[in-house]
Amino acid sequence: MKNIIVIPARYHSTRLPGKPMVQISGRSMLQRVWAIAKAAQNIDEIFIATDDQRIQDHAQSFGAQVIMTDPSYPTGTDRVHAAVSQLNQKPEIIINLQGDAALTPPWIIQDLIDGMIQDNNAAMATLATQLTWQKYDELVKSKITSKSSGTTVTFDKDGYALYFSKSIIPFVRNRDESTPFSPVFKHIGIYGYRFDALEKFVSLAQTPLEKVESLEQLRMLENGIKIKVVQAELKGRTMWSVDCHEDVKKVEEIIAKEGELAAF
Protein backbone atom coordinates (compact mmCIF):
# COMPACT_ATOMS: atom_id res chain seq x y z
CA MET A 1 0.00 0.00 0.00
CA LYS A 2 1.52 3.32 -1.04
CA ASN A 3 -0.96 6.20 -1.34
CA ILE A 4 -4.42 6.29 0.22
CA ILE A 5 -7.32 8.69 0.69
CA VAL A 6 -9.21 8.72 3.98
CA ILE A 7 -12.60 10.44 4.07
CA PRO A 8 -13.66 11.25 7.66
CA ALA A 9 -17.45 11.24 8.01
CA ARG A 10 -19.59 11.98 11.06
CA TYR A 11 -23.35 11.59 11.21
CA HIS A 12 -23.93 14.25 13.83
CA SER A 13 -23.92 17.85 12.64
CA THR A 14 -25.56 20.74 14.47
CA ARG A 15 -26.70 22.54 11.33
CA LEU A 16 -27.26 19.53 9.08
CA PRO A 17 -27.85 16.21 10.91
CA GLY A 18 -26.90 13.16 8.88
CA LYS A 19 -24.84 15.38 6.58
CA PRO A 20 -22.85 12.63 4.80
CA MET A 21 -26.09 10.97 3.69
CA VAL A 22 -27.83 14.13 2.47
CA GLN A 23 -28.96 13.74 -1.13
CA ILE A 24 -27.43 16.04 -3.73
CA SER A 25 -28.85 15.68 -7.23
CA GLY A 26 -29.77 12.05 -6.67
CA ARG A 27 -26.60 10.89 -4.87
CA SER A 28 -25.56 11.16 -1.25
CA MET A 29 -22.86 13.66 -0.45
CA LEU A 30 -20.62 10.87 0.82
CA GLN A 31 -20.96 8.87 -2.38
CA ARG A 32 -20.10 11.99 -4.37
CA VAL A 33 -16.91 12.58 -2.37
CA TRP A 34 -15.97 8.89 -2.65
CA ALA A 35 -16.50 8.97 -6.44
CA ILE A 36 -14.28 12.06 -6.69
CA ALA A 37 -11.59 10.26 -4.68
CA LYS A 38 -11.82 7.27 -7.04
CA ALA A 39 -11.32 9.56 -10.02
CA ALA A 40 -7.92 10.71 -8.71
CA GLN A 41 -4.87 8.87 -10.05
CA ASN A 42 -1.94 7.27 -8.18
CA ILE A 43 -4.26 6.25 -5.33
CA ASP A 44 -4.03 2.66 -4.15
CA GLU A 45 -6.96 2.55 -1.72
CA ILE A 46 -9.78 4.73 -0.41
CA PHE A 47 -11.28 4.41 3.06
CA ILE A 48 -14.19 6.10 4.79
CA ALA A 49 -13.53 6.65 8.51
CA THR A 50 -16.66 6.93 10.65
CA ASP A 51 -18.04 6.26 14.12
CA ASP A 52 -21.62 5.63 12.98
CA GLN A 53 -23.19 2.36 11.89
CA ARG A 54 -25.61 4.16 9.56
CA ILE A 55 -22.76 5.71 7.63
CA GLN A 56 -20.92 2.40 7.51
CA ASP A 57 -23.98 0.62 6.07
CA HIS A 58 -24.57 3.38 3.54
CA ALA A 59 -20.92 3.50 2.43
CA GLN A 60 -20.73 -0.25 2.00
CA SER A 61 -23.92 -0.14 -0.11
CA PHE A 62 -22.00 1.65 -2.88
CA GLY A 63 -18.82 -0.42 -2.47
CA ALA A 64 -16.68 1.73 -0.20
CA GLN A 65 -14.20 0.37 2.33
CA VAL A 66 -15.02 1.55 5.86
CA ILE A 67 -12.91 1.79 9.01
CA MET A 68 -14.82 2.31 12.25
CA THR A 69 -13.31 4.72 14.78
CA ASP A 70 -14.09 5.86 18.30
CA PRO A 71 -16.71 8.65 18.50
CA SER A 72 -14.62 10.64 20.97
CA TYR A 73 -12.11 12.01 18.45
CA PRO A 74 -12.38 15.82 18.36
CA THR A 75 -11.36 16.46 14.73
CA GLY A 76 -11.38 14.83 11.33
CA THR A 77 -7.57 14.70 11.44
CA ASP A 78 -7.69 12.64 14.64
CA ARG A 79 -10.21 10.33 12.98
CA VAL A 80 -7.98 9.91 9.93
CA HIS A 81 -5.02 9.03 12.16
CA ALA A 82 -7.11 6.53 14.13
CA ALA A 83 -8.24 4.86 10.91
CA VAL A 84 -4.75 4.64 9.41
CA SER A 85 -3.37 3.27 12.68
CA GLN A 86 -5.62 0.23 12.24
CA LEU A 87 -4.05 -0.70 8.91
CA ASN A 88 -1.50 -3.51 8.98
CA GLN A 89 0.60 -1.82 6.32
CA LYS A 90 1.17 1.90 6.81
CA PRO A 91 0.82 3.96 3.62
CA GLU A 92 3.46 6.28 2.25
CA ILE A 93 1.09 9.19 1.62
CA ILE A 94 -2.27 9.82 3.29
CA ILE A 95 -4.76 12.30 1.83
CA ASN A 96 -7.37 13.69 4.21
CA LEU A 97 -10.39 14.50 2.04
CA GLN A 98 -13.26 16.02 4.00
CA GLY A 99 -16.60 14.25 3.72
CA ASP A 100 -18.43 17.45 2.72
CA ALA A 101 -16.07 18.30 -0.15
CA ALA A 102 -18.57 17.33 -2.84
CA LEU A 103 -17.26 19.78 -5.42
CA THR A 104 -13.55 18.97 -5.21
CA PRO A 105 -12.03 18.55 -8.68
CA PRO A 106 -10.23 15.19 -8.70
CA TRP A 107 -7.25 16.65 -10.56
CA ILE A 108 -6.32 18.87 -7.61
CA ILE A 109 -6.13 15.76 -5.40
CA GLN A 110 -3.77 14.47 -8.07
CA ASP A 111 -1.78 17.72 -7.84
CA LEU A 112 -1.38 17.17 -4.10
CA ILE A 113 -0.21 13.57 -4.51
CA ASP A 114 2.20 14.56 -7.29
CA GLY A 115 3.59 17.41 -5.21
CA MET A 116 4.46 15.06 -2.36
CA ILE A 117 5.91 12.43 -4.69
CA GLN A 118 8.15 15.06 -6.31
CA ASP A 119 9.33 16.45 -2.96
CA ASN A 120 10.45 13.65 -0.66
CA ASN A 121 11.14 16.23 2.07
CA ALA A 122 7.46 17.21 2.23
CA ALA A 123 6.15 15.58 5.41
CA MET A 124 2.85 17.42 5.07
CA ALA A 125 1.30 19.25 2.14
CA THR A 126 -1.81 21.18 1.22
CA LEU A 127 -3.27 23.10 -1.72
CA ALA A 128 -3.78 26.72 -2.69
CA THR A 129 -5.06 28.52 -5.76
CA GLN A 130 -3.95 31.95 -6.93
CA LEU A 131 -6.79 34.47 -7.02
CA THR A 132 -7.54 36.59 -10.02
CA TRP A 133 -8.23 40.23 -9.22
CA GLN A 134 -11.94 39.48 -9.61
CA LYS A 135 -11.78 36.61 -7.11
CA TYR A 136 -9.64 38.77 -4.82
CA ASP A 137 -12.31 41.51 -4.87
CA GLU A 138 -14.99 38.92 -4.11
CA LEU A 139 -12.98 37.68 -1.12
CA VAL A 140 -12.49 41.23 0.18
CA LYS A 141 -16.22 41.83 -0.11
CA SER A 142 -17.08 38.58 1.69
CA LYS A 143 -14.85 39.57 4.62
CA ILE A 144 -17.13 42.54 5.32
CA THR A 145 -20.03 40.30 6.34
CA SER A 146 -18.16 37.10 7.25
CA LYS A 147 -14.68 37.75 8.59
CA SER A 148 -13.86 34.03 8.91
CA SER A 149 -14.81 33.16 5.33
CA GLY A 150 -11.86 31.94 3.31
CA THR A 151 -8.29 31.27 4.42
CA THR A 152 -5.24 32.65 2.63
CA VAL A 153 -1.65 31.44 2.71
CA THR A 154 1.81 32.78 1.97
CA PHE A 155 4.79 30.59 1.19
CA ASP A 156 8.53 30.83 0.57
CA LYS A 157 10.41 30.46 -2.71
CA ASP A 158 10.52 26.68 -2.24
CA GLY A 159 6.77 26.48 -1.79
CA TYR A 160 6.69 25.95 1.98
CA ALA A 161 4.06 27.77 4.01
CA LEU A 162 5.05 30.89 5.91
CA TYR A 163 1.61 31.52 7.42
CA PHE A 164 -2.09 30.74 7.04
CA SER A 165 -4.67 33.34 8.05
CA LYS A 166 -8.33 34.20 8.03
CA SER A 167 -7.13 37.70 7.18
CA ILE A 168 -6.14 38.38 3.58
CA ILE A 169 -2.37 37.96 3.29
CA PRO A 170 -0.24 39.47 1.93
CA PHE A 171 -1.67 42.96 2.32
CA VAL A 172 -1.94 44.44 -1.16
CA ARG A 173 -0.56 47.97 -0.91
CA ASN A 174 -0.15 48.62 -4.63
CA ARG A 175 -2.47 46.89 -7.08
CA ASP A 176 -0.81 45.79 -10.31
CA GLU A 177 -3.51 45.06 -12.86
CA SER A 178 -1.06 44.53 -15.71
CA THR A 179 -1.44 40.87 -14.72
CA PRO A 180 -4.83 39.13 -14.26
CA PHE A 181 -3.66 37.51 -11.03
CA SER A 182 -3.37 39.05 -7.60
CA PRO A 183 -0.51 38.02 -5.26
CA VAL A 184 -3.04 36.34 -2.93
CA PHE A 185 -3.42 32.57 -2.71
CA LYS A 186 -6.56 31.05 -1.24
CA HIS A 187 -6.04 27.91 0.79
CA ILE A 188 -7.89 24.72 -0.18
CA GLY A 189 -8.44 22.57 2.91
CA ILE A 190 -7.19 19.21 1.64
CA TYR A 191 -4.11 17.79 3.35
CA GLY A 192 -1.54 15.16 2.54
CA TYR A 193 0.64 13.55 5.21
CA ARG A 194 3.35 11.01 5.53
CA PHE A 195 2.41 8.72 8.40
CA ASP A 196 5.09 9.97 10.80
CA ALA A 197 3.95 13.57 10.28
CA LEU A 198 0.31 12.65 10.85
CA GLU A 199 1.27 10.82 14.04
CA LYS A 200 3.31 13.82 15.18
CA PHE A 201 0.45 16.22 14.40
CA VAL A 202 -2.14 14.47 16.58
CA SER A 203 0.37 14.16 19.45
CA LEU A 204 0.93 17.92 19.67
CA ALA A 205 -1.04 20.21 21.95
CA GLN A 206 -2.94 23.15 20.49
CA THR A 207 -0.78 26.21 19.95
CA PRO A 208 -1.42 29.94 20.53
CA LEU A 209 -1.80 31.01 16.89
CA GLU A 210 -3.88 27.93 16.11
CA LYS A 211 -6.31 28.99 18.81
CA VAL A 212 -6.36 32.64 17.71
CA GLU A 213 -7.03 31.88 14.04
CA SER A 214 -8.90 28.59 14.63
CA LEU A 215 -6.67 26.94 12.00
CA GLU A 216 -5.25 23.62 13.12
CA GLN A 217 -2.50 23.55 10.46
CA LEU A 218 -0.78 26.39 12.34
CA ARG A 219 0.02 23.81 15.03
CA MET A 220 2.60 22.34 12.67
CA LEU A 221 4.16 25.67 11.73
CA GLU A 222 4.38 26.76 15.37
CA ASN A 223 6.24 23.54 16.13
CA GLY A 224 8.73 24.10 13.31
CA ILE A 225 7.25 21.47 10.97
CA LYS A 226 7.09 22.58 7.36
CA ILE A 227 3.99 22.36 5.17
CA LYS A 228 4.41 22.19 1.41
CA VAL A 229 1.91 24.35 -0.49
CA VAL A 230 1.05 22.87 -3.88
CA GLN A 231 -0.49 25.30 -6.37
CA ALA A 232 -3.71 24.00 -7.92
CA GLU A 233 -5.67 25.15 -10.95
CA LEU A 234 -9.44 24.85 -10.58
CA LYS A 235 -9.97 25.19 -14.37
CA GLY A 236 -13.10 27.26 -13.91
CA ARG A 237 -14.75 24.92 -11.41
CA THR A 238 -16.52 26.30 -8.34
CA MET A 239 -15.76 24.78 -4.95
CA TRP A 240 -18.42 24.87 -2.24
CA SER A 241 -18.71 22.95 1.03
CA VAL A 242 -22.02 21.82 2.53
CA ASP A 243 -22.84 23.07 6.03
CA CYS A 244 -26.59 23.68 5.84
CA HIS A 245 -29.66 23.03 3.67
CA GLU A 246 -29.07 26.23 1.70
CA ASP A 247 -25.65 24.89 0.68
CA VAL A 248 -27.26 21.73 -0.72
CA LYS A 249 -29.32 23.82 -3.12
CA LYS A 250 -26.27 25.88 -4.09
CA VAL A 251 -24.20 22.75 -4.82
CA GLU A 252 -27.01 21.30 -6.94
CA GLU A 253 -27.12 24.54 -8.94
CA ILE A 254 -23.35 24.38 -9.49
CA ILE A 255 -23.52 20.75 -10.64
CA ALA A 256 -26.36 21.59 -13.04
CA LYS A 257 -24.32 24.45 -14.50
CA GLU A 258 -20.80 22.99 -14.51
CA GLY A 259 -21.48 19.25 -14.80
CA GLU A 260 -20.44 16.20 -12.78
CA LEU A 261 -16.86 15.84 -11.56
CA ALA A 262 -16.84 12.03 -11.47
CA ALA A 263 -18.67 9.05 -12.92
CA PHE A 264 -21.01 6.93 -10.77
Summary of the structure (lengths in Angstrom):
residues: 264
radius of gyration: 18.0
end to end distance: 24.6
largest distance: 55.0
contacts: 845
relative contact order: 0.18
helix: 35%
strand: 23%
